[in-house]
């Protein structure tokens, strides 16, 4: 029904969505208990979900072995040695490993910065290009429950108010557990 006006009346009878909904685009209008969804997009989404293998998380893709680390983590005073768990060779598994590899390269500087910088200075450092690859790798992990521990630990470790040696150790443990 592209091009038709669609109305959604809530409890008050008000609320109107107009214009083309566009086939293939998911658009949601929520208002006073009413939810309108483009059926074609919903059907496509359902079909995509139906093809996922059992036990995989959204966006994880089929398991095809293990991802191979390209960075060897080194020991850092205060934190000690770091290890990687076994990450599956899926898109999100590779993203999680990339995040952990980036963390392995930054954790030495992290310790000295956490001990010396103000929260504001830490936020500026976390916003610098040196962290871009890690943040980019973490972005899709937010929606994958298999990597929730890495996502939360990384989020805390890279927030000025929560940045600490304890947060760094949590991220180390999450990378070692590959979760």
N, CA, C and O atoms as a DFTB+ gen file, in Angstrom:
716 C
 N C O
     1  1       0.794      -1.188       0.000
     2  2       0.000       0.000       0.000
     3  2       0.843       1.260       0.000
     4  3       0.457       2.242       0.635
     5  1       1.971       1.274      -0.682
     6  2       2.767       2.490      -0.726
     7  2       1.966       3.635      -1.319
     8  3       1.193       3.441      -2.257
     9  1       2.147       4.811      -0.779
    10  2       1.477       5.986      -1.272
    11  2       0.159       6.282      -0.579
    12  3      -0.337       7.405      -0.669
    13  1      -0.419       5.314       0.104
    14  2      -1.678       5.528       0.822
    15  2      -1.407       6.110       2.186
    16  3      -0.351       5.879       2.776
    17  1      -2.343       6.848       2.673
    18  2      -2.257       7.355       4.034
    19  2      -2.647       6.236       4.979
    20  3      -3.615       5.512       4.743
    21  1      -1.893       6.108       6.033
    22  2      -2.207       5.125       7.055
    23  2      -2.528       5.880       8.324
    24  3      -1.814       6.807       8.707
    25  1      -3.582       5.489       8.960
    26  2      -3.925       6.139      10.203
    27  2      -3.831       5.152      11.327
    28  3      -4.083       3.957      11.169
    29  1      -3.464       5.679      12.461
    30  2      -3.377       4.863      13.664
    31  2      -4.053       5.646      14.770
    32  3      -3.533       6.666      15.221
    33  1      -5.187       5.185      15.199
    34  2      -5.925       5.906      16.222
    35  2      -5.660       5.282      17.566
    36  3      -5.827       4.076      17.752
    37  1      -5.251       6.102      18.495
    38  2      -5.009       5.626      19.858
    39  2      -6.281       5.731      20.666
    40  3      -7.372       5.826      20.103
    41  1      -6.153       5.716      21.969
    42  2      -7.301       5.778      22.862
    43  2      -8.093       7.056      22.653
    44  3      -9.307       7.072      22.854
    45  1      -7.420       8.130      22.251
    46  2      -8.111       9.399      22.073
    47  2      -8.654       9.564      20.660
    48  3      -9.342      10.544      20.373
    49  1      -8.354       8.622      19.777
    50  2      -8.784       8.750      18.394
    51  2      -7.843       9.616      17.587
    52  3      -8.073       9.834      16.398
    53  1      -6.782      10.117      18.210
    54  2      -5.835      10.985      17.518
    55  2      -4.648      10.179      17.036
    56  3      -4.487       9.012      17.394
    57  1      -3.841      10.791      16.243
    58  2      -2.606      10.159      15.772
    59  2      -2.769       9.766      14.326
    60  3      -3.714       9.058      13.976
    61  1      -1.858      10.216      13.475
    62  2      -1.970       9.913      12.067
    63  2      -0.568       9.783      11.500
    64  3       0.292      10.630      11.743
    65  1      -0.348       8.730      10.753
    66  2       0.908       8.565      10.033
    67  2       0.569       8.701       8.571
    68  3      -0.379       8.075       8.096
    69  1       1.323       9.506       7.844
    70  2       1.001       9.685       6.442
    71  2       2.246       9.537       5.605
    72  3       3.372       9.550       6.103
    73  1       2.005       9.395       4.311
    74  2       3.102       9.275       3.370
    75  2       3.369       7.826       3.042
    76  3       2.769       6.922       3.623
    77  1       4.265       7.615       2.117
    78  2       4.601       6.272       1.687
    79  2       5.420       5.572       2.754
    80  3       6.376       6.131       3.291
    81  1       5.038       4.362       3.049
    82  2       5.798       3.583       4.026
    83  2       7.001       2.933       3.358
    84  3       7.944       2.554       4.052
    85  1       7.003       2.791       2.036
    86  2       8.148       2.252       1.314
    87  2       8.348       0.768       1.560
    88  3       8.641       0.362       2.685
    89  1       8.196      -0.038       0.538
    90  2       8.364      -1.478       0.680
    91  2       9.796      -1.789       1.086
    92  3      10.742      -1.194       0.570
    93  1       9.940      -2.701       1.988
    94  2      11.263      -3.116       2.416
    95  2      11.827      -2.314       3.565
    96  3      12.864      -2.682       4.118
    97  1      11.179      -1.231       3.939
    98  2      11.658      -0.406       5.048
    99  2      10.797      -0.680       6.262
   100  3       9.569      -0.697       6.173
   101  1      11.432      -0.891       7.380
   102  2      10.710      -1.110       8.619
   103  2      10.452       0.238       9.271
   104  3      11.384       0.962       9.619
   105  1       9.203       0.557       9.428
   106  2       8.838       1.810      10.083
   107  2       7.844       1.476      11.174
   108  3       6.904       0.710      10.961
   109  1       8.048       2.031      12.296
   110  2       7.195       1.746      13.436
   111  2       6.621       3.048      13.953
   112  3       7.345       4.030      14.124
   113  1       5.332       3.058      14.202
   114  2       4.676       4.194      14.805
   115  2       4.061       3.705      16.103
   116  3       3.136       2.893      16.083
   117  1       4.558       4.183      17.219
   118  2       4.007       3.780      18.500
   119  2       3.344       4.990      19.119
   120  3       3.956       6.051      19.237
   121  1       2.133       4.835      19.502
   122  2       1.445       5.949      20.120
   123  2       0.179       5.488      20.800
   124  3      -0.696       4.911      20.156
   125  1       0.071       5.726      22.052
   126  2      -1.116       5.411      22.835
   127  2      -1.609       3.992      22.576
   128  3      -2.789       3.769      22.304
   129  1      -0.685       3.036      22.664
   130  2      -1.065       1.635      22.559
   131  2      -1.179       1.108      21.144
   132  3      -1.606      -0.032      20.959
   133  1      -0.817       1.885      20.140
   134  2      -0.948       1.443      18.758
   135  2       0.440       1.246      18.174
   136  3       1.337       2.063      18.384
   137  1       0.605       0.169      17.448
   138  2       1.891      -0.115      16.819
   139  2       1.627      -0.507      15.373
   140  3       0.929      -1.489      15.119
   141  1       2.165       0.232      14.434
   142  2       1.986      -0.058      13.021
   143  2       3.334      -0.463      12.448
   144  3       4.322       0.248      12.625
   145  1       3.382      -1.578      11.778
   146  2       4.632      -2.075      11.219
   147  2       4.423      -2.427       9.755
   148  3       3.391      -3.000       9.406
   149  1       5.354      -2.107       8.912
   150  2       5.314      -2.471       7.504
   151  2       5.420      -3.983       7.394
   152  3       6.437      -4.562       7.776
   153  1       4.381      -4.630       6.876
   154  2       4.323      -6.088       6.849
   155  2       5.386      -6.713       5.956
   156  3       5.920      -7.771       6.289
   157  1       5.697      -6.096       4.855
   158  2       6.714      -6.665       3.966
   159  2       8.063      -6.737       4.661
   160  3       8.774      -7.734       4.539
   161  1       8.418      -5.686       5.388
   162  2       9.694      -5.678       6.100
   163  2       9.675      -6.689       7.224
   164  3      10.678      -7.358       7.472
   165  1       8.545      -6.811       7.910
   166  2       8.437      -7.780       8.994
   167  2       8.565      -9.202       8.464
   168  3       9.209     -10.044       9.089
   169  1       7.953      -9.472       7.313
   170  2       8.054     -10.805       6.715
   171  2       9.500     -11.107       6.318
   172  3       9.982     -12.223       6.510
   173  1      10.183     -10.110       5.767
   174  2      11.587     -10.298       5.394
   175  2      12.448     -10.549       6.621
   176  3      13.347     -11.389       6.596
   177  1      12.173      -9.823       7.687
   178  2      12.911     -10.002       8.923
   179  2      12.675     -11.393       9.499
   180  3      13.611     -12.053       9.951
   181  1      11.420     -11.835       9.482
   182  2      11.095     -13.171       9.990
   183  2      11.776     -14.250       9.160
   184  3      12.261     -15.240       9.707
   185  1      11.815     -14.068       7.850
   186  2      12.477     -15.048       6.985
   187  2      13.967     -15.116       7.279
   188  3      14.556     -16.197       7.293
   189  1      14.577     -13.953       7.514
   190  2      16.009     -13.923       7.829
   191  2      16.286     -14.602       9.157
   192  3      17.278     -15.318       9.294
   193  1      15.422     -14.386      10.133
   194  2      15.612     -15.011      11.443
   195  2      15.407     -16.511      11.370
   196  3      16.065     -17.263      12.090
   197  1      14.510     -16.953      10.514
   198  2      14.234     -18.380      10.388
   199  2      15.400     -19.157       9.820
   200  3      15.494     -20.366      10.028
   201  1      16.307     -18.478       9.095
   202  2      17.433     -19.184       8.498
   203  2      18.641     -19.264       9.417
   204  3      19.621     -19.930       9.084
   205  1      18.591     -18.596      10.571
   206  2      19.723     -18.640      11.512
   207  2      19.798     -20.010      12.157
   208  3      18.774     -20.644      12.411
   209  1      20.998     -20.456      12.418
   210  2      21.161     -21.760      13.043
   211  2      20.747     -21.701      14.506
   212  3      20.847     -20.653      15.144
   213  1      20.290     -22.810      15.027
   214  2      19.855     -22.870      16.416
   215  2      21.019     -22.572      17.336
   216  3      22.127     -23.062      17.120
   217  1      20.776     -21.778      18.351
   218  2      21.817     -21.479      19.331
   219  2      22.688     -20.289      18.964
   220  3      23.524     -19.868      19.764
   221  1      22.509     -19.742      17.777
   222  2      23.323     -18.575      17.434
   223  2      22.577     -17.315      17.816
   224  3      21.348     -17.308      17.892
   225  1      23.319     -16.255      18.055
   226  2      22.682     -15.001      18.395
   227  2      22.514     -14.174      17.140
   228  3      23.170     -14.441      16.133
   229  1      21.638     -13.162      17.180
   230  2      21.406     -12.351      16.000
   231  2      22.706     -11.742      15.484
   232  3      23.484     -11.174      16.252
   233  1      22.931     -11.863      14.198
   234  2      24.110     -11.272      13.596
   235  2      25.378     -12.074      13.804
   236  3      26.436     -11.705      13.294
   237  1      25.286     -13.160      14.544
   238  2      26.490     -13.918      14.836
   239  2      26.929     -14.750      13.647
   240  3      28.127     -14.977      13.475
   241  1      26.001     -15.211      12.821
   242  2      26.330     -16.040      11.679
   243  2      26.650     -17.450      12.112
   244  3      26.767     -17.727      13.306
   245  1      26.793     -18.342      11.154
   246  2      27.073     -19.732      11.501
   247  2      28.498     -19.888      12.030
   248  3      29.405     -19.151      11.644
   249  1      28.671     -20.849      12.905
   250  2      29.995     -21.101      13.456
   251  2      30.826     -21.828      12.416
   252  3      30.395     -22.843      11.867
   253  1      32.021     -21.311      12.142
   254  2      32.890     -21.899      11.128
   255  2      34.299     -22.104      11.664
   256  3      35.262     -21.959      10.912
   257  1      34.442     -22.429      12.915
   258  2      35.764     -22.603      13.500
   259  2      36.045     -21.502      14.493
   260  3      35.130     -20.899      15.054
   261  1      37.329     -21.245      14.704
   262  2      37.709     -20.211      15.671
   263  2      38.491     -19.098      14.983
   264  3      39.217     -19.326      14.016
   265  1      38.321     -17.896      15.507
   266  2      39.059     -16.735      15.000
   267  2      40.478     -16.796      15.542
   268  3      40.698     -17.179      16.691
   269  1      41.427     -16.419      14.719
   270  2      42.834     -16.468      15.099
   271  2      43.322     -15.086      15.511
   272  3      43.223     -14.138      14.733
   273  1      43.850     -14.962      16.730
   274  2      44.389     -13.663      17.161
   275  2      45.579     -13.244      16.308
   276  3      46.367     -14.082      15.869
   277  1      45.701     -11.943      16.081
   278  2      46.836     -11.404      15.323
   279  2      47.746     -10.569      16.211
   280  3      48.810     -10.134      15.768
   281  1      47.343     -10.337      17.457
   282  2      48.122      -9.541      18.405
   283  2      48.403     -10.400      19.629
   284  3      47.496     -11.028      20.175
   285  1      49.649     -10.426      20.054
   286  2      50.010     -11.150      21.266
   287  2      49.976     -10.180      22.440
   288  3      50.747      -9.220      22.473
   289  1      49.091     -10.421      23.401
   290  2      49.032      -9.496      24.544
   291  2      50.256      -9.640      25.429
   292  3      50.810     -10.730      25.572
   293  1      50.664      -8.544      26.014
   294  2      51.813      -8.589      26.912
   295  2      51.362      -8.237      28.321
   296  3      50.299      -7.653      28.528
   297  1      52.195      -8.605      29.278
   298  2      51.891      -8.293      30.679
   299  2      52.051      -6.795      30.913
   300  3      52.925      -6.148      30.336
   301  1      51.200      -6.269      31.758
   302  2      51.238      -4.849      32.125
   303  2      51.337      -4.789      33.642
   304  3      50.562      -5.449      34.334
   305  1      52.288      -4.001      34.176
   306  2      52.342      -3.859      35.626
   307  2      50.967      -3.457      36.158
   308  3      50.241      -2.718      35.493
   309  1      50.621      -3.912      37.287
   310  2      49.348      -3.698      37.972
   311  2      48.283      -4.683      37.473
   312  3      47.561      -5.266      38.282
   313  1      48.175      -4.877      36.145
   314  2      47.156      -5.776      35.600
   315  2      47.667      -7.205      35.422
   316  3      46.890      -8.155      35.514
   317  1      48.938      -7.359      35.173
   318  2      49.491      -8.687      34.938
   319  2      49.298      -9.129      33.494
   320  3      49.016      -8.307      32.623
   321  1      49.451     -10.431      33.238
   322  2      49.318     -10.914      31.865
   323  2      47.859     -10.936      31.407
   324  3      46.935     -10.971      32.220
   325  1      47.678     -10.914      30.106
   326  2      46.342     -10.985      29.505
   327  2      46.314     -12.153      28.544
   328  3      47.296     -12.419      27.852
   329  1      45.197     -12.849      28.499
   330  2      45.030     -13.939      27.542
   331  2      43.717     -13.741      26.793
   332  3      42.844     -12.985      27.221
   333  1      43.599     -14.439      25.664
   334  2      42.361     -14.427      24.889
   335  2      41.676     -15.764      25.064
   336  3      42.330     -16.804      25.144
   337  1      40.363     -15.732      25.124
   338  2      39.592     -16.966      25.091
   339  2      39.482     -17.436      23.649
   340  3      40.127     -16.887      22.756
   341  1      38.673     -18.442      23.431
   342  2      38.450     -18.958      22.085
   343  2      37.219     -18.274      21.503
   344  3      36.102     -18.477      21.979
   345  1      37.431     -17.476      20.486
   346  2      36.358     -16.750      19.834
   347  2      35.957     -17.492      18.567
   348  3      36.823     -17.904      17.796
   349  1      34.659     -17.668      18.340
   350  2      34.242     -18.315      17.095
   351  2      34.515     -17.407      15.902
   352  3      34.556     -16.185      16.040
   353  1      34.700     -17.999      14.751
   354  2      34.989     -17.242      13.529
   355  2      33.699     -16.733      12.897
   356  3      33.475     -16.915      11.700
   357  1      32.857     -16.100      13.697
   358  2      31.644     -15.446      13.216
   359  2      31.930     -13.953      13.143
   360  3      32.983     -13.497      13.590
   361  1      31.020     -13.212      12.593
   362  2      31.213     -11.769      12.523
   363  2      31.395     -11.176      13.916
   364  3      32.339     -10.423      14.155
   365  1      30.496     -11.512      14.832
   366  2      30.599     -10.956      16.183
   367  2      31.757     -11.552      16.963
   368  3      32.354     -10.863      17.790
   369  1      32.088     -12.803      16.724
   370  2      33.255     -13.402      17.371
   371  2      34.529     -12.688      16.953
   372  3      35.400     -12.423      17.782
   373  1      34.635     -12.380      15.680
   374  2      35.797     -11.652      15.169
   375  2      35.814     -10.222      15.706
   376  3      36.880      -9.699      16.033
   377  1      34.639      -9.581      15.800
   378  2      34.572      -8.236      16.380
   379  2      35.017      -8.250      17.838
   380  3      35.761      -7.370      18.272
   381  1      34.564      -9.243      18.589
   382  2      34.957      -9.340      20.000
   383  2      36.467      -9.545      20.126
   384  3      37.108      -8.932      20.979
   385  1      37.028     -10.398      19.287
   386  2      38.477     -10.612      19.311
   387  2      39.212      -9.327      18.927
   388  3      40.222      -8.991      19.544
   389  1      38.723      -8.613      17.927
   390  2      39.336      -7.341      17.527
   391  2      39.331      -6.355      18.684
   392  3      40.335      -5.691      18.944
   393  1      38.197      -6.257      19.379
   394  2      38.119      -5.366      20.534
   395  2      39.167      -5.763      21.571
   396  3      39.878      -4.907      22.098
   397  1      39.263      -7.063      21.866
   398  2      40.231      -7.529      22.870
   399  2      41.670      -7.285      22.418
   400  3      42.526      -6.960      23.240
   401  1      41.943      -7.439      21.126
   402  2      43.289      -7.155      20.617
   403  2      43.616      -5.668      20.743
   404  3      44.731      -5.299      21.114
   405  1      42.642      -4.824      20.433
   406  2      42.861      -3.387      20.585
   407  2      43.099      -3.045      22.052
   408  3      43.973      -2.241      22.377
   409  1      42.321      -3.658      22.927
   410  2      42.492      -3.454      24.365
   411  2      43.889      -3.901      24.795
   412  3      44.530      -3.228      25.601
   413  1      44.362      -5.020      24.270
   414  2      45.696      -5.525      24.623
   415  2      46.770      -4.492      24.302
   416  3      47.747      -4.359      25.039
   417  1      46.593      -3.766      23.211
   418  2      47.570      -2.757      22.834
   419  2      47.445      -1.457      23.618
   420  3      48.397      -0.678      23.673
   421  1      46.303      -1.214      24.217
   422  2      46.071       0.053      24.921
   423  2      46.143      -0.056      26.436
   424  3      46.202       0.967      27.118
   425  1      46.140      -1.249      26.970
   426  2      46.008      -1.393      28.426
   427  2      47.194      -0.850      29.211
   428  3      47.010      -0.403      30.343
   429  1      48.394      -0.870      28.661
   430  2      49.549      -0.282      29.345
   431  2      49.378       1.218      29.534
   432  3      49.593       1.746      30.625
   433  1      48.985       1.905      28.451
   434  2      48.723       3.347      28.542
   435  2      47.505       3.622      29.418
   436  3      47.452       4.624      30.132
   437  1      46.529       2.720      29.354
   438  2      45.308       2.882      30.146
   439  2      45.633       2.984      31.633
   440  3      45.131       3.870      32.324
   441  1      46.474       2.073      32.122
   442  2      46.815       2.070      33.551
   443  2      47.437       3.401      33.955
   444  3      47.034       3.996      34.954
   445  1      48.414       3.869      33.188
   446  2      49.064       5.123      33.569
   447  2      48.106       6.312      33.451
   448  3      48.166       7.232      34.267
   449  1      47.233       6.303      32.459
   450  2      46.280       7.409      32.292
   451  2      45.219       7.397      33.389
   452  3      44.852       8.454      33.902
   453  1      44.724       6.219      33.756
   454  2      43.706       6.122      34.819
   455  2      44.272       6.620      36.145
   456  3      43.560       7.235      36.939
   457  1      45.541       6.353      36.377
   458  2      46.158       6.768      37.628
   459  2      46.501       8.257      37.658
   460  3      46.609       8.833      38.741
   461  1      46.678       8.897      36.491
   462  2      47.147      10.281      36.465
   463  2      46.126      11.303      35.957
   464  3      46.140      12.451      36.400
   465  1      45.251      10.910      35.045
   466  2      44.360      11.873      34.386
   467  2      43.086      12.136      35.179
   468  3      42.665      11.332      36.010
   469  1      42.486      13.293      34.893
   470  2      41.165      13.592      35.445
   471  2      40.134      12.819      34.619
   472  3      40.456      12.294      33.553
   473  1      38.910      12.753      35.107
   474  2      37.835      12.064      34.372
   475  2      37.613      12.718      33.009
   476  3      37.388      12.033      32.011
   477  1      37.680      14.046      32.980
   478  2      37.517      14.762      31.723
   479  2      38.630      14.398      30.736
   480  3      38.359      14.144      29.562
   481  1      39.873      14.373      31.205
   482  2      40.993      14.009      30.332
   483  2      40.839      12.584      29.815
   484  3      41.161      12.301      28.661
   485  1      40.348      11.688      30.666
   486  2      40.111      10.311      30.224
   487  2      39.050      10.272      29.123
   488  3      39.217       9.569      28.127
   489  1      37.966      11.020      29.299
   490  2      36.910      11.058      28.271
   491  2      37.468      11.569      26.948
   492  3      37.114      11.059      25.885
   493  1      38.330      12.563      27.008
   494  2      38.956      13.069      25.787
   495  2      39.822      11.998      25.133
   496  3      39.811      11.848      23.911
   497  1      40.568      11.257      25.941
   498  2      41.423      10.201      25.404
   499  2      40.573       9.088      24.800
   500  3      40.896       8.577      23.728
   501  1      39.479       8.703      25.485
   502  2      38.613       7.649      24.959
   503  2      37.942       8.074      23.656
   504  3      37.529       7.225      22.866
   505  1      37.832       9.378      23.428
   506  2      37.230       9.896      22.203
   507  2      38.251      10.082      21.083
   508  3      37.890      10.496      19.981
   509  1      39.504       9.786      21.349
   510  2      40.554       9.989      20.349
   511  2      40.587       8.840      19.339
   512  3      40.042       7.767      19.596
   513  1      41.226       9.069      18.195
   514  2      41.289       8.050      17.140
   515  2      41.929       6.724      17.580
   516  3      41.650       5.688      16.977
   517  1      42.763       6.735      18.595
   518  2      43.427       5.509      19.029
   519  2      42.412       4.463      19.506
   520  3      42.705       3.268      19.483
   521  1      41.230       4.897      19.935
   522  2      40.192       3.989      20.433
   523  2      39.162       3.637      19.363
   524  3      38.311       2.782      19.610
   525  1      39.204       4.254      18.197
   526  2      38.168       4.087      17.185
   527  2      37.944       2.631      16.789
   528  3      36.795       2.196      16.714
   529  1      38.989       1.872      16.536
   530  2      38.833       0.486      16.116
   531  2      38.139      -0.334      17.202
   532  3      37.275      -1.157      16.898
   533  1      38.504      -0.120      18.447
   534  2      37.874      -0.858      19.550
   535  2      36.395      -0.504      19.665
   536  3      35.561      -1.397      19.817
   537  1      36.058       0.773      19.597
   538  2      34.655       1.174      19.685
   539  2      33.854       0.660      18.499
   540  3      32.702       0.256      18.656
   541  1      34.457       0.674      17.310
   542  2      33.779       0.166      16.120
   543  2      33.517      -1.332      16.251
   544  3      32.440      -1.804      15.887
   545  1      34.482      -2.079      16.764
   546  2      34.302      -3.521      16.952
   547  2      33.259      -3.814      18.024
   548  3      32.551      -4.817      17.935
   549  1      33.153      -2.959      19.032
   550  2      32.202      -3.184      20.120
   551  2      30.760      -2.894      19.714
   552  3      29.837      -3.493      20.265
   553  1      30.554      -1.995      18.769
   554  2      29.203      -1.552      18.451
   555  2      28.218      -2.694      18.188
   556  3      27.158      -2.705      18.813
   557  1      28.504      -3.665      17.296
   558  2      27.526      -4.734      17.069
   559  2      27.400      -5.703      18.251
   560  3      26.412      -6.432      18.343
   561  1      28.371      -5.720      19.141
   562  2      28.328      -6.649      20.282
   563  2      27.243      -6.269      21.274
   564  3      26.815      -7.108      22.067
   565  1      26.796      -5.041      21.246
   566  2      25.764      -4.576      22.184
   567  2      24.474      -5.354      22.035
   568  3      23.701      -5.461      22.987
   569  1      24.230      -5.899      20.850
   570  2      22.995      -6.631      20.590
   571  2      23.184      -8.138      20.618
   572  3      22.260      -8.881      20.286
   573  1      24.348      -8.595      21.003
   574  2      24.629     -10.030      21.015
   575  2      24.860     -10.490      22.446
   576  3      25.894     -10.175      23.035
   577  1      23.913     -11.229      23.014
   578  2      24.054     -11.656      24.409
   579  2      25.280     -12.532      24.664
   580  3      25.727     -12.646      25.806
   581  1      25.820     -13.143      23.633
   582  2      27.008     -13.976      23.812
   583  2      28.219     -13.147      24.237
   584  3      29.166     -13.684      24.810
   585  1      28.195     -11.846      23.961
   586  2      29.330     -10.987      24.282
   587  2      28.950      -9.862      25.238
   588  3      29.610      -8.823      25.262
   589  1      27.913     -10.055      26.011
   590  2      27.451      -8.996      26.915
   591  2      28.495      -8.655      27.972
   592  3      28.601      -7.497      28.374
   593  1      29.253      -9.620      28.425
   594  2      30.269      -9.352      29.441
   595  2      31.378      -8.449      28.870
   596  3      31.813      -7.507      29.533
   597  1      31.825      -8.735      27.658
   598  2      32.841      -7.895      27.012
   599  2      32.271      -6.497      26.781
   600  3      32.944      -5.501      27.046
   601  1      31.050      -6.422      26.294
   602  2      30.422      -5.131      26.010
   603  2      30.322      -4.268      27.265
   604  3      30.701      -3.097      27.245
   605  1      29.816      -4.839      28.348
   606  2      29.655      -4.068      29.590
   607  2      31.016      -3.692      30.178
   608  3      31.215      -2.554      30.603
   609  1      31.944      -4.637      30.204
   610  2      33.276      -4.349      30.754
   611  2      33.967      -3.253      29.945
   612  3      34.598      -2.363      30.516
   613  1      33.851      -3.314      28.625
   614  2      34.457      -2.290      27.776
   615  2      33.784      -0.943      28.011
   616  3      34.458       0.084      28.083
   617  1      32.466      -0.942      28.128
   618  2      31.741       0.294      28.385
   619  2      32.171       0.964      29.676
   620  3      32.358       2.180      29.719
   621  1      32.328       0.179      30.723
   622  2      32.773       0.745      32.002
   623  2      34.225       1.210      31.938
   624  3      34.562       2.289      32.425
   625  1      35.068       0.399      31.341
   626  2      36.494       0.739      31.276
   627  2      36.736       2.010      30.475
   628  3      37.719       2.712      30.709
   629  1      35.843       2.313      29.530
   630  2      36.051       3.468      28.654
   631  2      35.080       4.614      28.945
   632  3      34.766       5.406      28.056
   633  1      34.615       4.699      30.168
   634  2      33.789       5.828      30.625
   635  2      34.566       6.513      31.736
   636  3      34.928       5.882      32.729
   637  1      34.818       7.791      31.572
   638  2      35.651       8.533      32.518
   639  2      35.302       8.300      33.973
   640  3      36.202       8.110      34.792
   641  1      34.022       8.307      34.321
   642  2      33.601       8.139      35.715
   643  2      33.820       6.720      36.236
   644  3      33.978       6.530      37.442
   645  1      33.831       5.732      35.360
   646  2      33.962       4.341      35.796
   647  2      35.342       3.749      35.498
   648  3      35.656       2.653      35.962
   649  1      36.155       4.455      34.736
   650  2      37.478       3.958      34.370
   651  2      38.303       3.715      35.624
   652  3      38.450       4.607      36.459
   653  1      38.836       2.513      35.755
   654  2      39.610       2.152      36.943
   655  2      40.408       0.886      36.661
   656  3      40.214       0.227      35.639
   657  1      41.291       0.565      37.567
   658  2      42.046      -0.684      37.464
   659  2      41.075      -1.867      37.565
   660  3      41.247      -2.871      36.875
   661  1      40.063      -1.748      38.419
   662  2      39.069      -2.824      38.546
   663  2      38.313      -3.041      37.236
   664  3      38.060      -4.182      36.852
   665  1      37.951      -1.955      36.548
   666  2      37.277      -2.077      35.249
   667  2      38.199      -2.716      34.217
   668  3      37.758      -3.526      33.401
   669  1      39.471      -2.356      34.252
   670  2      40.451      -2.947      33.330
   671  2      40.585      -4.448      33.585
   672  3      40.662      -5.234      32.641
   673  1      40.613      -4.839      34.838
   674  2      40.705      -6.270      35.161
   675  2      39.463      -7.023      34.702
   676  3      39.559      -8.159      34.238
   677  1      38.292      -6.391      34.831
   678  2      37.057      -7.020      34.367
   679  2      37.123      -7.254      32.857
   680  3      36.738      -8.320      32.376
   681  1      37.611      -6.255      32.105
   682  2      37.733      -6.415      30.657
   683  2      38.754      -7.496      30.319
   684  3      38.545      -8.270      29.385
   685  1      39.850      -7.559      31.061
   686  2      40.827      -8.641      30.865
   687  2      40.160     -10.019      31.035
   688  3      40.353     -10.926      30.224
   689  1      39.365     -10.146      32.121
   690  2      38.690     -11.435      32.379
   691  2      37.666     -11.762      31.290
   692  3      37.535     -12.916      30.883
   693  1      36.942     -10.744      30.823
   694  2      35.955     -10.960      29.774
   695  2      36.629     -11.422      28.479
   696  3      36.109     -12.305      27.798
   697  1      37.779     -10.837      28.130
   698  2      38.517     -11.257      26.938
   699  2      39.057     -12.673      27.116
   700  3      39.073     -13.450      26.162
   701  1      39.492     -13.010      28.305
   702  2      40.008     -14.374      28.579
   703  2      38.888     -15.410      28.490
   704  3      39.123     -16.552      28.096
   705  1      37.672     -15.006      28.856
   706  2      36.539     -15.926      28.813
   707  2      35.847     -15.914      27.444
   708  3      35.004     -16.766      27.166
   709  1      36.198     -14.967      26.611
   710  2      35.590     -14.804      25.270
   711  2      34.088     -14.634      25.366
   712  3      33.340     -15.162      24.543
   713  1      33.644     -13.887      26.382
   714  2      32.200     -13.635      26.503
   715  2      31.956     -12.188      26.848
   716  3      30.806     -11.774      26.993
